[in-house]
Amino acid sequence: MSRTRIGLGLAAIGRPDYINIRFNNTIDKSIDAFKNNAFRILDEAYSLDIRDFDVAPSYGLGEQFLLEWNNSRDYKDVSLSTKFGYTYVANWEVGYKGKHEIKEHSLSKLNEQWAISKAFMPNLNIYQIHSATLDSGVLTNTDVLSRLSELKERYQLKIGITSSGPEQTKIIEEAQKIVFKDKALFDSYQVTYNIFEQSCHTILKQLLAEGKSVIIKEAMANGRVFRNKQFRAYLNNYDYLDNLSAKYNVGIDAVALRFVVDNLGPTIVLSGASNTNHLKQNLKAMSFELNDMELSQLKSFAISPKQYWQERSNLEWN
Ligand SMILES: NC(=O)c1ccc[n+]([C@@H]2O[C@H](COP(=O)([O-])OP(=O)(O)OC[C@H]3O[C@@H](n4cnc5c(N)ncnc54)[C@H](OP(=O)(O)O)[C@@H]3O)[C@@H](O)[C@H]2O)c1
């Protein structure tokens, strides 16, 4: 069995709306209900041996919930990751029509968000640039990069990037070139990879071989792996996923996560579960293995990154 760990991401847990295809949109969206739910999921996750938790300042109250949980439980064996670069601006307004998060990769934003996130120490293990892109200029911003290098040295953190969009491979290649005192700045790469978007496969394998942490997000393609009439091009894919789900007696979610584990073998694959039921179903990914024939069939589901990210940008927040 692979040594990939399942981690829990808080993107859907700390704010009332998220960019997912939600089949159940009738949940209580009050702050109290979300906070109770967050604590329930975090406790359940810990009891199910999850030790890796990923958050960001833009996940609404996600950082606050995780911080309160971390302080109150006082576990010594959890590994937390957070990010800088996006600010949540929807102010818990359900159905908010504007942009929910604003991107800013400046040194002042880094310092402002670090001042809050540093409270996760000593359990903070990875500090990441949230959605590093070529056009944001963050990978050539020496003020930001030197500050990250300083934080890395001073607090013994791993420094990482997260990437999104059709140019993920190029972004990773640029990030790999950044060196401080003869050492690569980035130790960790959080990347989108799933049955439809496999364009980073080769470079991720290379990073793993170099001993870097590879964290996979969006293993369920924001819900697009689940049968949905909106995505007619995937109908044959959905039939095949149904067969695997029946064969292994697990949900499509577990098949999608298992594909990542067996095909890539990353350090961590994130579950984006928003309730304990989904979390338990997601963890069934660790109960079986896909065979070579099944893997090669699932590999053939990949679409072009351009098409994948175009489709993602058309998804709504709900
Ligand atoms: N740029 C970045 O840095 C970035 C971007 C995205 C994600 N992330 C990280 O990755 C983490 C993982 O989240 P994700 O967005 O990647 O989510 P994901 O795993 O791609 O997708 C979660 C989707 O799957 C659905 N789902 C999960 N389990 C299910 C089940 N058993 N049955 C039915 N539906 C199920 C969820 O529905 P419900 O919503 O109804 O649960 C949701 O629509 C995030 O929390 C975050 O930490 C980072």
The ligand as an SDF file (V2000), in Angstrom:
LIG
                    3D

 48 52  0  0  0  0  0  0  0  0999 V2000
   -5.5750   27.4700   -4.5880 N   0  0  0  0  0  0  0  0  0  0  0  0
   -5.5280   26.7120   -3.5320 C   0  0  0  0  0  0  0  0  0  0  0  0
   -4.6240   26.8140   -2.7880 O   0  0  0  0  0  0  0  0  0  0  0  0
   -6.6150   25.7150   -3.2640 C   0  0  0  0  0  0  0  0  0  0  0  0
   -7.7010   25.6190   -4.1340 C   0  0  0  0  0  0  0  0  0  0  0  0
   -8.6470   24.6360   -3.8890 C   0  0  0  0  0  0  0  0  0  0  0  0
   -8.4930   23.7880   -2.8150 C   0  0  0  0  0  0  0  0  0  0  0  0
   -7.4430   23.8890   -1.9630 N   0  0  0  0  0  0  0  0  0  0  0  0
   -7.2690   22.9840   -0.8020 C   0  0  0  0  0  0  0  0  0  0  0  0
   -7.7150   21.6880   -1.1340 O   0  0  0  0  0  0  0  0  0  0  0  0
   -8.6900   21.2670   -0.1730 C   0  0  0  0  0  0  0  0  0  0  0  0
   -9.6070   20.2390   -0.7820 C   0  0  0  0  0  0  0  0  0  0  0  0
  -10.7890   20.8080   -1.2880 O   0  0  0  0  0  0  0  0  0  0  0  0
  -11.1640   20.8430   -2.7880 P   0  0  0  0  0  0  0  0  0  0  0  0
  -11.7100   22.1430   -3.1390 O   0  0  0  0  0  0  0  0  0  0  0  0
   -9.9610   20.3250   -3.4640 O   0  0  0  0  0  0  0  0  0  0  0  0
  -12.3090   19.8590   -2.8920 O   0  0  0  0  0  0  0  0  0  0  0  0
  -12.4660   18.5810   -3.8380 P   0  0  0  0  0  0  0  0  0  0  0  0
  -11.9500   17.4970   -3.0040 O   0  0  0  0  0  0  0  0  0  0  0  0
  -11.9890   18.7340   -5.2160 O   0  0  0  0  0  0  0  0  0  0  0  0
  -14.0210   18.5750   -4.0030 O   0  0  0  0  0  0  0  0  0  0  0  0
  -14.8730   18.4800   -2.9810 C   0  0  0  0  0  0  0  0  0  0  0  0
  -16.1990   18.2550   -3.7070 C   0  0  0  0  0  0  0  0  0  0  0  0
  -16.5210   16.9150   -3.6000 O   0  0  0  0  0  0  0  0  0  0  0  0
  -17.7520   16.7680   -2.9370 C   0  0  0  0  0  0  0  0  0  0  0  0
  -17.6930   15.5590   -2.1100 N   0  0  0  0  0  0  0  0  0  0  0  0
  -16.6690   15.1620   -1.3160 C   0  0  0  0  0  0  0  0  0  0  0  0
  -16.9490   13.9680   -0.7580 N   0  0  0  0  0  0  0  0  0  0  0  0
  -18.1800   13.6190   -1.2050 C   0  0  0  0  0  0  0  0  0  0  0  0
  -19.0010   12.5030   -1.0020 C   0  0  0  0  0  0  0  0  0  0  0  0
  -18.6390   11.4890   -0.2090 N   0  0  0  0  0  0  0  0  0  0  0  0
  -20.1900   12.4830   -1.6280 N   0  0  0  0  0  0  0  0  0  0  0  0
  -20.5790   13.4940   -2.4220 C   0  0  0  0  0  0  0  0  0  0  0  0
  -19.8380   14.5890   -2.6590 N   0  0  0  0  0  0  0  0  0  0  0  0
  -18.6370   14.6380   -2.0590 C   0  0  0  0  0  0  0  0  0  0  0  0
  -17.9340   18.0090   -2.1330 C   0  0  0  0  0  0  0  0  0  0  0  0
  -19.2650   18.2430   -1.8650 O   0  0  0  0  0  0  0  0  0  0  0  0
  -19.6930   19.1170   -0.5740 P   0  0  0  0  0  0  0  0  0  0  0  0
  -19.1980   20.5060   -0.8400 O   0  0  0  0  0  0  0  0  0  0  0  0
  -21.1720   18.9990   -0.5480 O   0  0  0  0  0  0  0  0  0  0  0  0
  -18.9900   18.4950    0.5890 O   0  0  0  0  0  0  0  0  0  0  0  0
  -17.3260   19.0270   -3.0940 C   0  0  0  0  0  0  0  0  0  0  0  0
  -18.2380   19.3860   -4.1100 O   0  0  0  0  0  0  0  0  0  0  0  0
   -9.3240   22.5540    0.2580 C   0  0  0  0  0  0  0  0  0  0  0  0
  -10.0270   22.4610    1.4590 O   0  0  0  0  0  0  0  0  0  0  0  0
   -8.0990   23.4220    0.3810 C   0  0  0  0  0  0  0  0  0  0  0  0
   -7.4200   23.1710    1.5770 O   0  0  0  0  0  0  0  0  0  0  0  0
   -6.5000   24.8460   -2.1850 C   0  0  0  0  0  0  0  0  0  0  0  0
  1  2  1  0
  2  3  2  0
  2  4  1  0
  4  5  1  0
  4 48  2  0
  5  6  2  0
  6  7  1  0
  7  8  2  0
  8  9  1  0
  8 48  1  0
  9 10  1  0
  9 46  1  0
 10 11  1  0
 11 12  1  0
 11 44  1  0
 12 13  1  0
 13 14  1  0
 14 15  2  0
 14 16  1  0
 14 17  1  0
 17 18  1  0
 18 19  2  0
 18 20  1  0
 18 21  1  0
 21 22  1  0
 22 23  1  0
 23 24  1  0
 23 42  1  0
 24 25  1  0
 25 26  1  0
 25 36  1  0
 26 27  1  0
 26 35  1  0
 27 28  2  0
 28 29  1  0
 29 30  1  0
 29 35  2  0
 30 31  1  0
 30 32  2  0
 32 33  1  0
 33 34  2  0
 34 35  1  0
 36 37  1  0
 36 42  1  0
 37 38  1  0
 38 39  2  0
 38 40  1  0
 38 41  1  0
 42 43  1  0
 44 45  1  0
 44 46  1  0
 46 47  1  0
M  CHG  2   8   1  16  -1
M  END
$$$$
